[in-house]
Amino acid sequence: MVKIIDKIDHWVSRALLAVGCLFLVLMMLHVTIDVVLRSSFHYQMIGTLETTAYYHMILAVFLPLAYVERQGESIRVDLFVQWMPRPIQLFLYQVACLLGLLYFGILAYQSFRDAWRATEQLETFMSNFLFYIWPSRWALPIGFIAAALAVLSCSLRSLAQRRPL
């Protein structure tokens, strides 16, 4: 069971990382093209700011959360924990994983509700053109659910190896 969850988490976190990186590259290209067009031809692309703020940045930040968590690159404060015996470290790591699951679960639940409401209302952003932002609202629950899966996977691997990761 641990291996199955770990493989699913491995695939999901890497896929979401790839999508996040894709949107990061798209954002760089979009802004670069806009700057070149504006400075060279005095032509401004409509919607660059909105697309960057409501799509590119959101997807580039929230989708790779699972990968960051899986790699153990989240912020950790373990100054005193590193001096404790390994069983206590494992216990504290499991408590932290439980809190992480709770945290990401609450964020996933609320962001899912917000995304659902935005989808029902076909949420838009006030601009000089019709700009739908409801699709980007789904990046948050997807990222938070994937991060919760990564925390669960790390917790189970830690228990199987009998050491904190």
C-alpha positions in Angstrom: 0.0 0.0 0.0 2.9 2.4 0.9 4.5 1.7 -2.5 1.3 2.3 -4.4 0.7 5.6 -2.7 4.3 6.6 -3.2 4.2 5.8 -6.9 0.9 7.7 -7.4 2.4 10.7 -5.4 5.6 10.5 -7.4 3.7 10.6 -10.7 1.3 13.3 -9.6 3.9 15.6 -8.1 6.1 15.4 -11.2 3.2 15.9 -13.6 2.1 19.0 -11.7 5.7 20.3 -11.5 5.9 19.9 -15.3 2.6 21.8 -15.8 3.8 24.5 -13.3 7.1 24.8 -15.2 5.3 25.0 -18.5 3.2 28.0 -17.2 6.4 29.6 -15.9 7.9 29.4 -19.4 4.7 30.6 -21.0 4.7 33.6 -18.6 8.3 34.5 -19.5 7.5 34.2 -23.2 4.3 36.2 -22.9 5.9 39.1 -20.9 9.0 39.1 -23.2 6.9 39.3 -26.3 4.8 42.0 -24.8 7.9 44.1 -23.8 9.5 43.6 -27.3 6.3 44.6 -29.1 5.7 47.6 -26.8 9.3 48.9 -27.0 10.0 48.1 -30.7 6.6 48.6 -32.4 4.7 50.6 -29.8 2.1 47.8 -29.8 0.7 46.5 -26.5 -0.7 43.0 -26.2 -4.1 43.2 -24.5 -4.4 41.1 -21.3 -0.8 40.4 -20.5 -1.1 41.7 -16.9 -4.3 39.8 -16.3 -3.2 36.6 -17.8 0.1 36.7 -15.9 -1.5 37.5 -12.6 -4.6 35.2 -12.8 -3.2 32.2 -14.7 0.6 32.0 -15.1 1.6 32.9 -11.6 -1.2 31.0 -9.9 -0.4 27.8 -11.8 3.3 28.2 -11.5 3.1 28.6 -7.7 0.4 26.2 -6.5 0.7 23.2 -8.8 4.3 22.3 -7.8 3.5 22.3 -4.0 3.4 18.5 -3.9 6.9 18.3 -5.5 8.3 20.7 -3.0 6.7 18.8 -0.1 7.9 15.4 -1.5 11.5 16.7 -1.8 11.4 17.9 1.8 12.1 21.5 0.7 9.3 23.1 2.8 10.3 25.4 5.6 11.4 23.4 8.6 12.4 24.6 12.0 14.3 21.6 13.5 17.1 23.3 15.5 16.3 21.4 18.7 14.8 18.3 17.1 18.0 17.2 15.5 19.6 16.7 18.9 16.7 14.5 20.1 16.8 10.7 20.0 15.5 9.2 16.7 12.2 7.8 18.1 11.3 11.2 19.4 12.3 12.7 16.0 10.1 10.2 14.3 7.2 10.9 16.6 7.5 14.7 16.1 7.8 14.2 12.3 4.6 12.2 12.3 2.8 14.9 14.3 4.1 17.4 11.8 2.8 15.2 9.0 -0.6 15.0 10.7 -0.7 18.7 11.1 0.3 19.1 7.4 -2.5 16.8 6.3 -4.9 18.8 8.3 -3.6 22.1 7.0 -3.6 21.1 3.4 -6.9 19.4 3.8 -8.6 22.5 5.1 -7.0 24.6 2.4 -8.1 22.1 -0.3 -11.7 22.0 1.1 -12.1 25.8 1.2 -10.4 26.4 -2.1 -12.5 23.7 -3.7 -15.7 25.5 -2.4 -14.3 28.8 -3.8 -13.5 27.2 -7.2 -16.9 25.6 -7.4 -18.6 28.9 -6.6 -16.4 30.7 -9.1 -17.3 28.1 -11.8 -21.0 28.3 -11.1 -20.8 32.1 -11.4 -18.4 32.0 -14.4 -16.3 34.5 -12.4 -14.6 37.2 -14.4 -12.2 40.0 -13.7 -13.1 43.6 -14.4 -11.2 44.7 -17.4 -11.7 46.4 -20.7 -12.6 43.0 -22.1 -14.3 39.9 -20.8 -11.7 37.9 -18.9 -12.8 34.7 -17.2 -10.8 33.7 -14.1 -12.8 30.8 -12.8 -10.6 28.1 -14.5 -7.5 29.3 -12.6 -9.3 28.9 -9.3 -9.0 25.1 -9.7 -5.2 25.2 -9.4 -5.5 25.8 -5.7 -7.5 22.7 -4.7 -5.5 20.6 -7.1 -2.3 21.8 -5.7 -3.4 21.4 -2.1 -4.8 17.9 -2.6 -1.6 16.9 -4.3 0.4 18.4 -1.4 -1.7 16.5 1.1 -1.0 13.3 -0.9 2.7 14.1 -0.7 2.6 14.6 3.0 0.7 11.3 3.4 3.3 9.6 1.2 6.2 11.0 3.2 4.5 10.0 6.5 4.0 6.4 5.3 7.6 6.2 3.9 8.9 7.5 7.2 7.0 4.9 9.2 8.1 2.2 6.9 11.8 3.3 7.3 11.4 4.0 11.0 13.0 7.4 10.6 12.0 11.0 9.8 12.5 12.0 6.2 
